[in-house]
Amino acid sequence: MADKLNEFVESLRKAHGDNLTSIVLYGSALVDDQLDEDEPKNILIVLGRITPDDLKADYDLAEQWRLDGNPFPVYFTSKEIVDSSDVFPVEFIDMSRHRLVLYGDDPFVGLEIPTHNLRHQLEYELRGKLIRLRTLYIPSTHSPDRLARLMVDSLDSFVILFRHVLMMLGGNASFDKRECIMELTDRLKLDKRVFNRIFAYEVDEEVWLEAETNETFAAYLQQIERVIDSVNQS
């Protein structure tokens, strides 16, 4: 993967030339500043300007990057990095905490990330994901496998927000999914059995019973609602 990463960086340099300011690897793929080959690689690309032609130039590169199991890169201009830090505190805090500059300047050196909007963003995104989860439950309710997969996949997105809830509450916030969730359950006195059951769905190929997965889902919703209540009251 390291070779592919180097090739990706070099291709971006050729595609953007002098317009390319920075390429930054960030997130859970970095453990103690070491690259975890098994984790998806999150990439921030900072350009001097961003036009449709600039984005179009990356089509083949970005599509291959996605096919290799990684998210599409995130694009900002240098000015947007400064102007947007108060609007996206969750994303910018994640980028700044675990990052490796692959090319150019470090866009986070000296950058102030205001957190006065953090609680609002967390509540907004948690409630939005909860509403979507309820909607996706409807077509999944009679399929234990589908419902188990829904819980596993949704937990991957919730844990990003859970990590920031922990930081907002003054706790530790591990980038390891299981550690983060266990820390949050301790902090908010959530039901660990629910999350352990979802972790089991992730690794066990057994066909689950309809009643069992529906019961777990109901308890899962309750835990998320408790997290939202805690954020709302902070």
LOLOZA-948425 format. One record per residue (C-alpha): x, y, z. Coordinates in steps of 0.001 Angstrom, whole numbers, padded with zeros to 6 digits, always signed. Example, Ala and Ser with C-alpha at 12.3 -4.5 7.8 and 13.67 -1.06 7.14 Angstrom:
% residues 2
+012300-004500+007800+013670-001060+007140
END
This chain:
% residues 234
+000000+000000+000000+002905+002352+000717+003971+002056-002931+000434+002852-004095+000351+005828-001739+003606+007167-003158+002328+006641-006702-000910+008452-005815+001010+011438-004428+003256+011612-007475+000262+011428-009834-001441+014275-007947+001696+016386-008255+001719+015849-012014-002011+016535-012325-002004+019838-010414+001502+021245-010745+001983+024599-009020-001676+024678-007959-001033+021859-005455-000284+023183-001965-000493+020129+000292-001364+016447+000458-002146+015172+003956-002895+011646+005152-005059+011704+008277-007230+009586+010559-007275+006019+011831-004740+004728+009277-002074+006434+011392-001176+004677+014643+001629+006391+016570+002604+008064+013282+002943+004657+011630+000881+003621+008611-001662+000850+009221-001846-000981+005905-005238-002534+006697-007084+000730+007373-008670+002900+004645-006512+005918+003856-008103+009363+004264-006483+012035+002110-006820+015829+002240-005771+017679-000918-005187+021415-000593-005130+023445-003810-004610+027114-004523-007859+027127-006517-010546+024536-007158-012451+024625-010449-014372+021844-012206-011316+021341-014428-009098+020848-011358-011445+018184-010031-011898+016568-013435-008125+016141-013674-008308+013743-010704-011127+011548-012003-009064+008473-012913-006794+008854-009868-009636+009282-007389-011666+006418-008866-008734+004003-008627-008063+005217-005092-011676+004360-004213-011456+000952-005889-008415+000238-003722-010695+000522-000682-010170+004148+000313-012592+007083+000617-012508+009734-002086-010042+012522-001209-011318+015687+000462-010537+018951-001360-010063+022402+000160-008376+025564-001003-005787+027111+001299-008213+029942+002074-011049+027525+002858-008868+025729+005400-008648+028961+007389-012224+030115+006792-013940+026772+007459-012278+025595+010659-015098+026972+012825-017795+025401+010616-016371+021854+010551-014716+021417+013964-015302+017634+013988-013567+017083+010661-010757+019560+011286-009993+018217+014765-009757+014692+013339-007474+015839+010538-005208+017759+012892-004921+015074+015598-003540+012283+013408-001916+013480+010230+001087+012915+008021+002033+015520+005435+002846+013670+002216+003563+016747+000132+003922+020497+000599+003145+022622+003629+001360+021438+006758-001984+023313+006580-002647+022799+010293+000480+024466+011653-000695+027574+013486-004345+026910+012587-006841+027766+015312-009833+025404+015350-012652+027121+017263-014878+024694+019164-017816+026945+019999-019865+025163+017298-018742+021666+018277-021696+020753+020492-024163+022018+017898-022467+020092+015081-022342+016903+017143-026022+017072+018062-027005+017939+014482-025054+015045+012972-026035+012520+015647-029724+013340+015222-029395+013192+011444-027769+009764+011561-030386+008542+014042-033223+009636+011745-031555+007904+008799-030994+004753+010859-034687+004576+011738-035585+004957+008049-033175+002226+006937-034599-000103+009582-037954-000338+007777-036723-002389+004774-034366-004403+007015-036705-005475+009789-037572-008932+008343-033996-009793+007298-031748-010649+010273-028590-010568+008129-029495-007218+006593-030402-005728+009956-027153-006980+011527-025188-005414+008661-027089-002131+009093-026025-001940+012743-022401-002799+011948-022153-000237+009150-023915+002522+011079-021672+002045+014106-018664+002821+011895-020118+006274+011221-021409+006893+014749-018031+006142+016333-016493+009173+014601-018976+011376+016459-018694+009353+019670-014981+010145+019720-015739+013868+019731-018431+013481+022356-015775+011956+024595-013377+014824+023929-016115+017373+024590-016801+015680+027926-013112+015726+028791-012450+012009+028354-009982+009950+026374-010834+009480+022693-009092+006549+021079-009082+006138+017303-009628+002412+017900-013345+001780+017383-013867-000725+020188-011787+001232+022700-013628+004452+021898-017049+002876+022307-016107+001144+025559-014773+004457+026893-018051+006140+025995-020155+003413+027609-018174+003846+030822-018497+007607+030704-022252+007687+030011-023188+004400+031719-024446+002872+028465-025244-000814+027986-022035-002498+026818-023897-005694+025935-025594-003949+023023-022345-002823+021449-020637-006156+022117-023490-007871+020265-022945-005568+017271-019217-006311+017345-020157-010000+017249-022281-009422+014138-019202-007965+012468-017100-011140+012794-019632-013983+013000-021178-015405+009834-023960-017174+011727-027494-016424+010556-029153-014452+013319-032771-014822+014379-035212-012095+013399-036417-011528+016964-032868-011307+018294-031628-008729+015796-034769-006614+016211-034348-006666+019983-030705-005602+019628-031672-002827+017236-034243-001433+019684-031616-001382+022436-029084+000170+020024-031447+003060+019293-031869+003648+023019-028106+003933+023507-027771+006468+020680-030659+008488+022088-028876+008577+025449-025712+009880+023795-027717+012615+022074-029386+013566+025364-025964+013880+026969-024743+016152+024158-027924+018232+024323-027480+018770+028055-023769+019656+027849
END
